[in-house]
Amino acid sequence: MSSDPSVSSTPRGKFITLEGIDGAGKSSHVRWLGDFLRTRGHEVLLTREPGGTPLGEKLRASLLSEAMHPETEALLMFAVRREHVAAVIAPALARGEWVVCDRFSDASFAYQGGGKGVDRRRLQALENWVHGEGASQPCMPDLTLLFDVPCEVARQRIVLAGRPLDRFEQEDAQFHDRVRHAYLEQARKHPERFHVLNGELSLAEVRARLVHIFTGLA
């Protein structure tokens, strides 16, 4: 064992992210997943993006309501993410906790990239910077759950919810279709960490699939 007190002997926790277009149903499973992982003996931190820190939650309100240039939007999303990683996610993982995050960087490739047309190379550069590329333990998800549904199904769910819509939810069908396809492209590019789940299945069926996935995850 190292004699350096700055080197922790605690095994790093797991970083789990949930992704999907608005109305895909992912948020319905966040708390359930946290409870399930706790039954398996893990310390679990639930968090979300944009947000996750006091600063992030303040900027979340602006990001979800105020119109802005797509590149401004992308930069703000990654600025919020950097604070989230530094103040919340990385410390929790270092303590051995499992972090379950409702959206992370894949959302920027989907929404700002696919939806708004921001150059993927710029998003990739921001991701490398914010995640700590070159660090001994860059802050990349160990597992990403992508809840996939047709855009028309997602739209029906949002309407039935009967709540005020944020500015992303107010975008047209073509926007959401681009976002969905960008998510699926991310899954194709990173098959080692993505699990694509059929969001049209019942709550019980989706959760049975989640149990199966996490039973096989060390």
FENKAMO-V775200 format. One record per residue. N is the residue number from 0. RES is the residue in one letter. SS is DSSP state (@ for helix, = for strand, . for the rest). Layout:
n=N res=RES ss=SS
n=N res=RES ss=SS
This chain:
n=0 res=M ss=.
n=1 res=S ss=.
n=2 res=S ss=.
n=3 res=D ss=.
n=4 res=P ss=.
n=5 res=S ss=.
n=6 res=V ss=.
n=7 res=S ss=.
n=8 res=S ss=.
n=9 res=T ss=.
n=10 res=P ss=.
n=11 res=R ss=.
n=12 res=G ss=.
n=13 res=K ss=.
n=14 res=F ss==
n=15 res=I ss==
n=16 res=T ss==
n=17 res=L ss==
n=18 res=E ss==
n=19 res=G ss=.
n=20 res=I ss=.
n=21 res=D ss=.
n=22 res=G ss=.
n=23 res=A ss=.
n=24 res=G ss=.
n=25 res=K ss=@
n=26 res=S ss=@
n=27 res=S ss=@
n=28 res=H ss=@
n=29 res=V ss=@
n=30 res=R ss=@
n=31 res=W ss=@
n=32 res=L ss=@
n=33 res=G ss=@
n=34 res=D ss=@
n=35 res=F ss=@
n=36 res=L ss=@
n=37 res=R ss=@
n=38 res=T ss=@
n=39 res=R ss=.
n=40 res=G ss=.
n=41 res=H ss=.
n=42 res=E ss=.
n=43 res=V ss==
n=44 res=L ss==
n=45 res=L ss==
n=46 res=T ss==
n=47 res=R ss==
n=48 res=E ss=.
n=49 res=P ss=.
n=50 res=G ss=.
n=51 res=G ss=.
n=52 res=T ss=.
n=53 res=P ss=@
n=54 res=L ss=@
n=55 res=G ss=@
n=56 res=E ss=@
n=57 res=K ss=@
n=58 res=L ss=@
n=59 res=R ss=@
n=60 res=A ss=@
n=61 res=S ss=@
n=62 res=L ss=@
n=63 res=L ss=.
n=64 res=S ss=.
n=65 res=E ss=.
n=66 res=A ss=.
n=67 res=M ss=.
n=68 res=H ss=.
n=69 res=P ss=@
n=70 res=E ss=@
n=71 res=T ss=@
n=72 res=E ss=@
n=73 res=A ss=@
n=74 res=L ss=@
n=75 res=L ss=@
n=76 res=M ss=@
n=77 res=F ss=@
n=78 res=A ss=@
n=79 res=V ss=@
n=80 res=R ss=@
n=81 res=R ss=@
n=82 res=E ss=@
n=83 res=H ss=@
n=84 res=V ss=@
n=85 res=A ss=@
n=86 res=A ss=@
n=87 res=V ss=@
n=88 res=I ss=@
n=89 res=A ss=@
n=90 res=P ss=@
n=91 res=A ss=@
n=92 res=L ss=@
n=93 res=A ss=@
n=94 res=R ss=.
n=95 res=G ss=.
n=96 res=E ss=.
n=97 res=W ss==
n=98 res=V ss==
n=99 res=V ss==
n=100 res=C ss==
n=101 res=D ss==
n=102 res=R ss=.
n=103 res=F ss=.
n=104 res=S ss=@
n=105 res=D ss=@
n=106 res=A ss=@
n=107 res=S ss=@
n=108 res=F ss=@
n=109 res=A ss=@
n=110 res=Y ss=@
n=111 res=Q ss=@
n=112 res=G ss=@
n=113 res=G ss=@
n=114 res=G ss=@
n=115 res=K ss=.
n=116 res=G ss=.
n=117 res=V ss=.
n=118 res=D ss=.
n=119 res=R ss=@
n=120 res=R ss=@
n=121 res=R ss=@
n=122 res=L ss=@
n=123 res=Q ss=@
n=124 res=A ss=@
n=125 res=L ss=@
n=126 res=E ss=@
n=127 res=N ss=@
n=128 res=W ss=@
n=129 res=V ss=@
n=130 res=H ss=@
n=131 res=G ss=.
n=132 res=E ss=.
n=133 res=G ss=.
n=134 res=A ss=.
n=135 res=S ss=.
n=136 res=Q ss=.
n=137 res=P ss=.
n=138 res=C ss=.
n=139 res=M ss=.
n=140 res=P ss=.
n=141 res=D ss=.
n=142 res=L ss==
n=143 res=T ss==
n=144 res=L ss==
n=145 res=L ss==
n=146 res=F ss==
n=147 res=D ss==
n=148 res=V ss=.
n=149 res=P ss=.
n=150 res=C ss=@
n=151 res=E ss=@
n=152 res=V ss=@
n=153 res=A ss=@
n=154 res=R ss=@
n=155 res=Q ss=@
n=156 res=R ss=@
n=157 res=I ss=@
n=158 res=V ss=@
n=159 res=L ss=@
n=160 res=A ss=@
n=161 res=G ss=.
n=162 res=R ss=.
n=163 res=P ss=.
n=164 res=L ss=.
n=165 res=D ss=.
n=166 res=R ss=.
n=167 res=F ss=.
n=168 res=E ss=.
n=169 res=Q ss=.
n=170 res=E ss=.
n=171 res=D ss=.
n=172 res=A ss=@
n=173 res=Q ss=@
n=174 res=F ss=@
n=175 res=H ss=@
n=176 res=D ss=@
n=177 res=R ss=@
n=178 res=V ss=@
n=179 res=R ss=@
n=180 res=H ss=@
n=181 res=A ss=@
n=182 res=Y ss=@
n=183 res=L ss=@
n=184 res=E ss=@
n=185 res=Q ss=@
n=186 res=A ss=@
n=187 res=R ss=@
n=188 res=K ss=@
n=189 res=H ss=.
n=190 res=P ss=.
n=191 res=E ss=.
n=192 res=R ss=.
n=193 res=F ss==
n=194 res=H ss==
n=195 res=V ss==
n=196 res=L ss==
n=197 res=N ss==
n=198 res=G ss=.
n=199 res=E ss=.
n=200 res=L ss=.
n=201 res=S ss=.
n=202 res=L ss=@
n=203 res=A ss=@
n=204 res=E ss=@
n=205 res=V ss=@
n=206 res=R ss=@
n=207 res=A ss=@
n=208 res=R ss=@
n=209 res=L ss=@
n=210 res=V ss=@
n=211 res=H ss=@
n=212 res=I ss=@
n=213 res=F ss=@
n=214 res=T ss=@
n=215 res=G ss=.
n=216 res=L ss=.
n=217 res=A ss=.
